[in-house]
């Protein structure tokens, strides 16, 4: 959500910032802007629309020279998407400029105070209030920029990642964060600033990730100083070596990142269990679980908190943990959990799931659970992310960068990690036999190959997509382990094609959704041989008698559903507990091809952001 890019050094800043903004487009945005210092003055160019639009107007509006600059992609919060509300924002004097991710909740009261002191405002944003507050503090207190930023931030309520520049101090940039991610790349006599490392990965592998309530003063030729915003104490910077590679954030010959990431799932799942699943020895090795085994084994219950696709992975995990390890599980939307005064005990284990590791509601749920004494375990993809740092222990999914806003490989790798955890705990508790345990390890090891097989239905799925691309509504049905997959399939269709879709437990169809069924309604039914197969077949017959159009996701060789359904998509056979790793594949492809045929922006769907870092 929003994207920050900054540079100070010996190179031309403009191409670095523009390319960096393009790499952050996956975060979701509605406008873009850039500010450059050309050695004499600030040059600001900004517009509603895409980075390509910014490039076009920058050609006419600014001189693209200078070694210092900041850029931004905005996802609107305060103020509608337009040119004026776009970032960067300058102070009334024109000396200071800022870009900002997050929300300043008390901006209105601050704005009224500033208006009373003679300040005027061009935009409707909270960000313009913040830069003028910083300017006011700088004047009133007669302090340098860094100190003014610190004093101002102690007056605001909300979340932020900011980058501030003073044209009268062109060798310096000030950055700070609370609740929104911010990374500083350390090069040879140069510094890069970004919401994540992707904008500067080809220039340096060294990065500092600011913690909450930290600020940094970055001085060309002099280095970086990090301080606590609250008490001004110095912080020793921890420089991380980045594992990210440039080729991982490029399309690699695919038309869209989403399609690339769908096809990366066999490798991503393998990378997720690599070094953890030792089938020949019948061992699962997960340090975060092993080191805290007593916490899990003595848990009163497991609470899973997540949002969106990660919440669906949590629902699958609920079945797995309860079925195999016999531990009670509750799955909560993080956004609801944090506000409903939940009952949390010291013998509870909270598992927080997030692809980005920066989801604001999930982070808030973590802090709430920790304050109540619960043990908190994180499952995320991004190394060094906020959730990885805030939790007591955790496991990375190792899916690699996921650029497409609609999650695909994040979902399957999250399920893989959670399955490994459930199997390890079930073995420790003795709730699964040795033969069943070994069978699960064997089947899990075979899943990447079976996902490859499922991907071979690509052309057939494209054919089905062409038939149903003009549907107005779609229903997804599943039972047991595949009910969450039905929810996830419906979400994917909604996210990227904007077709209304709903997922339901198949048995709930008779309790309302059946009223929607007619000859124009496509219904996707997950009907694999494992689990409640006969009951799902009965549901299909009920749909067919009402003339519904059925797309069946079936086990290879299934003949019964094939006779009833209008179309079937086959997936290889596996254990019921592992079937979501296969049944989700055709649903991802179906959504993708429908969206492409409708000429939608698959990787950057409207109104959505990859990482929701504000409420």
C-alpha positions, 0 to 999 in steps of 0.5 A: 500500500503506497510506495516510497523510493528515495536516493542520495548519492553520486548517481542521477536520481531520476532513473533510479526513482522512476524504476524503483516506483515501477517495481513498487507498482504491485503495492497498489496505487492511484497516483504517483509523484517525484521531487528532485533537487537539481542543485539549486531548487526543488522540482516536483512533478506529480499526477493521478494515474500510473508511473508511466503517466508521471514519466510523460508529464515529467518530460515537460515539467522538470529538469531530470538532473540531480543526485537527490530525489524522492518518489511516491506511489499513493493509495488514497486515504485522506483526499480523493485521487487527484493531482493535488492530493498526490505526493510529494507535498511541500511546506508553505515556504517551499523549502521542505518536501515529504512523501508519506505512507500511512495515516495521521489520525489527528491531522484535523486538529493539527491542521486547525492549529496550523491554520490559526498560525497562518498556514494554508493548505492546497490538498485534502491530505493528512500528509500536507499537514505533517510537512507544515507541522515539521516546518512550524516546529523547525521555525518555532524551536529553531532546530535542524530538520532531524530534530524538527521531524522528531518533535513533530512525530511525537505530536502525531497519532497514527501510522507512517513511513516518511521521507523528508528533504530540506532544499537548504540542506541538500546533503541530508534526507530524514526518514522515520517509521511507525507501522509502515515498512521502510528500508535503507539500502547502503551503497558505496557513498550512496543511500537508497530508501524504499518501502522494500528492497526491490527498488535497489536490489541491483545496486546493493545487497546491504540494507537496514530495516527501520523498527517502529518508532525509529528515525534515521538521518542520512547524510551524503559522505557522512553516513547514517544515524538512527535514533528512537523517536520517543527519547532521542537515544541512538540505535546501533544499525543492523545491516542485513544481507539481502537474499533477493535477486533481480530476476525474481522480481521480473516477469521471466517471459510470462505475460503477467506476474500472477501467471508466473507465480502460479507456475512457480508453485511447484518450486515454491512448495519444494523450497518451503519444505526443503531442509524441513521435510526429511522423509527418508529419516521420517523427520520434520525439522522446524527450529521455531517449533522444536525450540517451543515444543512445550508451548504447542503441546501444552496449548489450551488452543491455537488462535490463527489470525490473518486477513484475505488469502492468508485467512483462507490458509488459516481455515485449511490449517484449522482442519489440519491441526484439529484432524491430525494433532487434535488441538482446538483451533479458532481462526479469526479475521485479524481486523475483528480480533483486535477490536472485539476484546477477545479472551486470550490466556497465557496458555494460548498459542497465536499463529499470525499469517501474512505474506508481506509480514506488514499487515497492519491488523495482523500486527496489531493482533500480535501485539494484543496477544503478546500483551496478554501473555500468549505465545505468538508464532509468525508465518510470513514470506518476507525476511526481516518484515515486521511480523518476523521481528514482532513474534516470539518465533516463526517460520518463513514460507520461502515462496520468493517475491510475490509481485501479483496483488492476488496471492497464489504461491503465498497461499500454497506455501502457507498451507505447506508450512502449516501442514509441516507444523501440524504433522510435527505436533501430531507425531510429538503428541502421538495422535497419528500412527507411524504409518500414517505419518510416513504416508503424509510425508511421502505424499507431501514430498510428491505434491510439487510434481502433482502441482506440475501435472495440475498445471497441464490443464492450462489450455482446457481451463482457458477454454472454460474461461472463454465460455464463462467470462461474461457471467455476472455472478459465480458460486464456489462450493466445497466441503471439509478441507476444500471449503476454504479453497472454495472461498479462495477461488471466489476471492480470486475471481472477485479480485482480478475480474471484478465478477461477483462470486461467493464461496460456500460449504456445499451443504449450505447451498440449501440454506439460501444460495440455491435460490440464485441458481438458474441456467445462467449461473456457473457453479464451481464445485470441488468434488475430489474423491477423498472426503465427502464425495458422495454428499458433494455428488448429491449437491451437484445433482441438486444444482443440475436439476435447477439447470445450473452450469457446473464446473467440477474440480475432480480427481483424475479418472472420475466418471461420476461427476463427469456425467453430471457436470458441464465441464470437469478439470482433473487434478491428481489424487492425494490425501484429503488433507493435502488436496487444497494444494492441488484443487486451488491450482485450476481455480487460480488459472480460471480466474486469471484467464477470465480476467485477461479475456476481460482485459483487466489489469491482472497484476494491479487490480483496481482499489487493491494493494498488495500489503495493507499497512493501514487500517 
